[in-house]
Amino acid sequence: MREVEVVPEKAAWVLARDGRVLVTRNHSVDVFYFPGGKREPGESDAETLAREIDEADSTS
């Protein structure tokens, strides 16, 4: 049997405006990243991003 590599499906939102890029980070962490995350079963790209942004907003 041949092994198949499974790559998690994720979505990210890259907003570039006026030479600037929107990034986020978790509290107490110095690493910045683009908003986004793993898609849940049945979610579209837009639904994934909306949920991830809501989750990030509710933790701030």
WORARA-V300406 format. One record per backbone hydrogen bond with DSSP energy under -1.0 kcal/mol. CO is the residue of the C=O (numbers start at 0). NH is the residue of the N-H. E is the energy in kcal/mol with one decimal. If there is no record, write none. Layout:
BEGIN
CO:NH:E
CO:NH:E
END
This chain:
BEGIN
8:38:-1.8
10:36:-1.9
14:21:-2.3
16:19:-1.8
19:16:-2.4
23:32:-2.5
25:28:-1.5
32:23:-2.9
34:12:-2.9
36:10:-2.4
39:42:-2.4
43:47:-2.4
44:48:-2.5
45:49:-2.5
46:50:-2.3
47:51:-2.7
48:52:-2.6
49:53:-2.3
50:54:-2.8
51:55:-2.4
52:56:-2.5
53:57:-2.1
END
